[in-house]
Amino acid sequence: MVVTECPSTKLRGTKTAINYYAGFSEAFVDYAIENSALKEGALILDPWNGSGTTTAVATRKNLSSIGLDINPATLLYAYARLASKQDLKRARELFLKIKKIKAIKPSAKTLTTNAVTFLWFAEKSTYRLNAFRENIFQIEDEFLKNLLNFIAVKVFRMQLDNFLCSNPTWIKRPKEKQDLIEFDFKRYLKDFEVTIDSLMINAKDLSQNPNKLPRLELASSLTLPLKNSSVDCIVTSPPYCTRIDYAIMTLPELVWLKMGVNDINQLRRNIIGTTTAEKSLEEIKLPLKAQKILNLVQAHDSKASATYYYKNLKNYFMKMEMSFQELARVLKKTGSLHIVLQDSKYKDLDLKISEIFAESLEMKGLQVIDQSRYMSGGFNYLRGNKEINEVVFRCRKK
Ligand SMILES: C[S@@+](CC[C@H](N)C(=O)[O-])C[C@H]1O[C@@H](n2cnc3c(N)ncnc32)[C@H](O)[C@@H]1O
């Protein structure tokens, strides 16, 4: 296998409006697209689109793209990063109108419902946020609605400092009534305005060409809503094997989008690589390397292996196996796949995810042509902040 050097996938040091913990760099996506010899009309896909780096770069290059993700919160990020100065100007005008709409005094019944909606806030703040949210939800223009929703959560996240912890992907919930936050709503609105202005400073000066907006949708990588052989190039990074809980990481967005407890729990089970593995998954035969590491984990004498780790890892491999099958199905013959993978560790065992997945990909007819390797920083649930091996594979469909 040829070893190359593509731009780092790391986000470290990059300042963006969207701080998605699991995001990769625009420079990497740009390089991947440039090195795919794409013809006019080519279609680019990211089946794990997250904050929409792939779709943003493709759009800026005037290429058609599809970004899919299972988590509704990611749609807010993916839309927001497409916003031009003009879009933000329109969003600002709308915001100034909305903020003047007086909140109607809620009935006792609405107050109880609302209190469930926003976990971290006391009654009055919950009520003001709810009323403000309703006004945003009335906006007909989907793009602007998503953009204002994104900003609304970005600003209310500023209030959540007391609920953050050392794991950057976890947000605590209040234990006692006195932990609930009551904040100055006038200040919230001021911060909202300041946030729009700061986003405007960094935004591109081009109005989006509506024909070139990417297709952004909710979908599971286990069943892609795409035809066979319809995609020219996939640029992506799958969910990590570090037990990041992407649903909790985006809990502020999910509650803002009115997702209830059951829906959030279901999402946690469906997301790949989380701590809450789906139990009802049908058994599928795993490739040799995946099975071998699973056997080692199962035989490990740690308590974690016996209780949850083996189960979760098996679930992770099975879902990834099904997803790779889907990637192979939708990719055109001679199409290319650029995939970023992170190796991991469990106790004293090296989980060489890149080697395990190289075998899986080859078995699906996705031949690894070259690879680049980096050391990447990041929080690992089991090991704290350590450097980990990150690998980029470029594959071709045989
Ligand atoms: C490593 S992140 C991708 C980050 C992205 N490259 C970016 O720049 O923001 C993996 C993404 O996979 C998503 N995901 C997890 N399970 C999924 C599934 N079954 N189907 C689709 N997306 C899933 C997560 O929500 C997360 O956004």
The ligand as an SDF file (V2000), in Angstrom:
LIG
                    3D

 27 29  0  0  0  0  0  0  0  0999 V2000
  -16.6960   11.4770   13.3870 C   0  0  0  0  0  0  0  0  0  0  0  0
  -18.2750   12.2410   13.2310 S   0  0  0  0  0  0  0  0  0  0  0  0
  -18.2090   12.9780   11.6320 C   0  0  0  0  0  0  0  0  0  0  0  0
  -17.7240   14.4180   11.7010 C   0  0  0  0  0  0  0  0  0  0  0  0
  -17.6950   15.1410   10.3810 C   0  0  0  0  0  0  0  0  0  0  0  0
  -16.6790   14.6010    9.5020 N   0  0  0  0  0  0  0  0  0  0  0  0
  -17.4540   16.6340   10.6090 C   0  0  0  0  0  0  0  0  0  0  0  0
  -16.4960   17.2010   10.0340 O   0  0  0  0  0  0  0  0  0  0  0  0
  -18.1850   17.2380   11.3850 O   0  0  0  0  0  0  0  0  0  0  0  0
  -19.3440   10.8780   13.0090 C   0  0  0  0  0  0  0  0  0  0  0  0
  -20.8050   11.2360   12.8200 C   0  0  0  0  0  0  0  0  0  0  0  0
  -21.5150   10.0160   12.6020 O   0  0  0  0  0  0  0  0  0  0  0  0
  -22.8410   10.2070   13.0650 C   0  0  0  0  0  0  0  0  0  0  0  0
  -23.4810    8.8810   13.2060 N   0  0  0  0  0  0  0  0  0  0  0  0
  -23.3780    7.9970   14.2120 C   0  0  0  0  0  0  0  0  0  0  0  0
  -24.0840    6.8850   13.9500 N   0  0  0  0  0  0  0  0  0  0  0  0
  -24.6640    7.0670   12.7370 C   0  0  0  0  0  0  0  0  0  0  0  0
  -25.5090    6.2670   11.9140 C   0  0  0  0  0  0  0  0  0  0  0  0
  -25.9210    5.0670   12.2790 N   0  0  0  0  0  0  0  0  0  0  0  0
  -25.8910    6.7720   10.7160 N   0  0  0  0  0  0  0  0  0  0  0  0
  -25.4980    8.0050   10.3190 C   0  0  0  0  0  0  0  0  0  0  0  0
  -24.7180    8.8200   11.0820 N   0  0  0  0  0  0  0  0  0  0  0  0
  -24.2850    8.3540   12.2640 C   0  0  0  0  0  0  0  0  0  0  0  0
  -22.6770   10.9870   14.3440 C   0  0  0  0  0  0  0  0  0  0  0  0
  -23.8720   11.6730   14.6580 O   0  0  0  0  0  0  0  0  0  0  0  0
  -21.5010   11.9180   13.9900 C   0  0  0  0  0  0  0  0  0  0  0  0
  -21.9850   13.1670   13.5750 O   0  0  0  0  0  0  0  0  0  0  0  0
  1  2  1  0
  2  3  1  0
  2 10  1  0
  3  4  1  0
  4  5  1  0
  5  6  1  0
  5  7  1  0
  7  8  2  0
  7  9  1  0
 10 11  1  0
 11 12  1  0
 11 26  1  0
 12 13  1  0
 13 14  1  0
 13 24  1  0
 14 15  1  0
 14 23  1  0
 15 16  2  0
 16 17  1  0
 17 18  1  0
 17 23  2  0
 18 19  1  0
 18 20  2  0
 20 21  1  0
 21 22  2  0
 22 23  1  0
 24 25  1  0
 24 26  1  0
 26 27  1  0
M  CHG  2   2   1   9  -1
M  END
$$$$
